[in-house]
Amino acid sequence: MTDVRPATEAHLPAIKAIYDVEVRTGISTFATEPPCLDYWRERLESTHPGDHVLVAVDGDDVVGYAYSGSYRPREAYAQTRETSVYLSSGARGGGVGRRLYDELLRRLRADGVRLVVAVIALPNPGSQGLHRACGFERAGVLHEVGRKFDRWIDTELWELRLT
């Protein structure tokens, strides 16, 4: 059974490894170079209400993670958080993403977060289905907003009101 819990420093290399695969081979992130471990450490060490890093652990293996952080750097956005979920290839389609999101959203509600925003690079029917199942609604599309792997990629914005 997969356990969802707050990430620790010990989980960071596994989180980085999952993300690095997506950087190199996928479009779920527009990063083109894997960030260093300090990037993940900064996320983990944030004390801002609504900033969380969770992991899904199966035995000793991290099979996915979810995080929430600043939507935009301006003060008026303080009660809006952007969320992301990343899974190892073997964990997709088995409910791990849903378990991560359920716990993340529970924590965000407890923090008094008002709105959660997710950005999905298209096409990604799995992520769209996960967000829909968690109660998110499609808010719009940004056309050809990013370029990766020699092609233009649209992103879809999804939102969930928590209050």
C-alpha positions as CSV (number, residue, x, y, z in Angstrom):
1,M,0.0,0.0,0.0
2,T,1.3,3.4,-0.9
3,D,1.7,5.8,2.0
4,V,1.5,9.6,1.6
5,R,3.5,11.7,4.0
6,P,5.4,15.0,4.3
7,A,8.7,14.9,2.4
8,T,11.9,15.0,4.3
9,E,15.5,15.8,3.3
10,A,16.1,12.1,2.7
11,H,13.3,12.0,0.0
12,L,14.8,14.8,-2.1
13,P,17.1,12.7,-4.3
14,A,14.1,10.5,-5.3
15,I,11.9,13.6,-5.9
16,K,14.6,15.1,-8.1
17,A,15.0,11.8,-10.0
18,I,11.3,11.6,-10.8
19,Y,11.3,15.3,-11.9
20,D,14.5,14.9,-13.9
21,V,13.0,12.2,-16.1
22,E,10.1,14.5,-17.0
23,V,12.5,17.4,-17.7
24,R,14.5,15.2,-20.1
25,T,11.6,13.3,-21.8
26,G,8.3,14.9,-21.1
27,I,6.3,18.1,-21.4
28,S,4.7,18.2,-18.0
29,T,7.4,20.7,-17.0
30,F,8.8,23.4,-19.2
31,A,12.2,23.1,-17.5
32,T,14.8,22.1,-20.0
33,E,17.6,21.4,-17.5
34,P,17.2,19.5,-14.3
35,P,17.5,21.8,-11.3
36,C,20.0,21.1,-8.6
37,L,19.1,19.5,-5.2
38,D,19.0,22.9,-3.6
39,Y,16.0,23.8,-5.7
40,W,14.1,21.0,-4.0
41,R,15.5,21.8,-0.6
42,E,14.2,25.4,-0.8
43,R,10.7,24.1,-1.5
44,L,11.0,21.7,1.4
45,E,12.2,24.4,3.8
46,S,9.5,26.9,2.9
47,T,7.5,28.0,5.9
48,H,4.8,30.0,4.0
49,P,1.3,28.8,4.9
50,G,0.1,26.7,1.9
51,D,3.6,25.5,0.8
52,H,3.9,21.7,1.1
53,V,5.9,18.9,-0.3
54,L,4.4,15.4,0.1
55,V,5.7,12.0,-1.1
56,A,4.0,8.8,-2.0
57,V,6.1,5.9,-0.7
58,D,5.7,2.3,-1.6
59,G,7.9,0.3,0.8
60,D,11.2,2.1,0.6
61,D,10.6,3.7,-2.8
62,V,9.3,7.2,-3.5
63,V,6.8,6.6,-6.4
64,G,5.5,10.2,-6.6
65,Y,5.3,13.5,-5.0
66,A,3.1,16.6,-4.9
67,Y,3.8,20.1,-3.9
68,S,2.1,23.5,-3.5
69,G,3.8,26.8,-3.7
70,S,3.4,30.4,-4.7
71,Y,1.1,31.1,-7.7
72,R,2.6,34.6,-8.3
73,P,5.1,36.6,-6.2
74,R,2.8,39.5,-5.4
75,E,1.3,39.8,-1.9
76,A,-2.3,39.8,-3.0
77,Y,-1.9,36.2,-4.3
78,A,-1.0,34.9,-0.9
79,Q,-4.1,32.7,-0.5
80,T,-3.7,31.2,-4.0
81,R,-1.3,28.3,-4.4
82,E,-0.2,26.5,-7.5
83,T,0.0,22.7,-7.2
84,S,1.9,20.0,-9.1
85,V,1.9,16.2,-8.9
86,Y,4.6,14.0,-10.5
87,L,4.6,10.2,-10.5
88,S,7.2,7.6,-11.5
89,S,6.1,5.8,-14.7
90,G,5.1,2.6,-12.8
91,A,2.8,4.5,-10.4
92,R,0.6,6.1,-13.0
93,G,-3.0,5.0,-13.3
94,G,-3.1,3.3,-9.9
95,G,-4.7,6.0,-7.7
96,V,-1.4,7.4,-6.3
97,G,-1.9,10.8,-7.8
98,R,-5.4,11.0,-6.2
99,R,-4.0,10.0,-2.8
100,L,-1.3,12.7,-3.0
101,Y,-3.9,15.3,-4.1
102,D,-6.4,14.4,-1.5
103,E,-3.8,14.9,1.3
104,L,-2.4,18.1,-0.3
105,L,-5.8,19.6,-0.7
106,R,-6.7,18.7,2.9
107,R,-3.6,20.6,4.1
108,L,-4.3,23.6,1.9
109,R,-7.8,23.9,3.3
110,A,-6.4,23.7,6.8
111,D,-4.0,26.6,5.9
112,G,-6.9,28.8,4.7
113,V,-5.9,28.7,1.1
114,R,-8.8,30.1,-1.0
115,L,-7.9,29.0,-4.6
116,V,-5.7,26.3,-6.1
117,V,-4.3,26.6,-9.6
118,A,-2.8,23.8,-11.7
119,V,-1.2,24.1,-15.1
120,I,-1.4,21.1,-17.5
121,A,0.7,20.9,-20.6
122,L,-1.3,19.5,-23.5
123,P,-2.0,16.8,-24.4
124,N,-2.2,15.1,-21.0
125,P,-5.5,13.2,-20.5
126,G,-4.3,11.5,-17.4
127,S,-3.6,14.8,-15.6
128,Q,-6.8,16.3,-16.9
129,G,-8.7,13.3,-15.5
130,L,-7.0,13.5,-12.1
131,H,-7.7,17.2,-11.8
132,R,-11.4,16.7,-12.8
133,A,-11.8,13.9,-10.3
134,C,-10.3,16.1,-7.5
135,G,-12.9,18.8,-8.3
136,F,-10.8,21.2,-10.3
137,E,-12.5,23.0,-13.2
138,R,-10.9,24.0,-16.5
139,A,-10.3,27.8,-16.5
140,G,-8.8,28.2,-20.0
141,V,-6.0,27.5,-22.4
142,L,-2.8,29.4,-23.2
143,H,-1.9,28.6,-26.8
144,E,1.6,27.8,-27.8
145,V,2.9,29.3,-24.5
146,G,6.0,27.1,-24.4
147,R,8.5,25.5,-26.7
148,K,10.1,22.2,-25.9
149,F,11.4,19.3,-28.1
150,D,11.1,21.5,-31.2
151,R,7.4,22.1,-30.9
152,W,5.0,24.6,-29.4
153,I,2.9,23.4,-26.5
154,D,-0.4,24.7,-25.1
155,T,-1.1,24.7,-21.4
156,E,-4.5,24.4,-19.8
157,L,-5.3,26.2,-16.5
158,W,-7.4,24.5,-13.9
159,E,-8.7,25.9,-10.7
160,L,-10.3,24.7,-7.5
161,R,-12.0,26.9,-5.0
162,L,-11.4,25.6,-1.5
163,T,-13.7,28.1,0.4
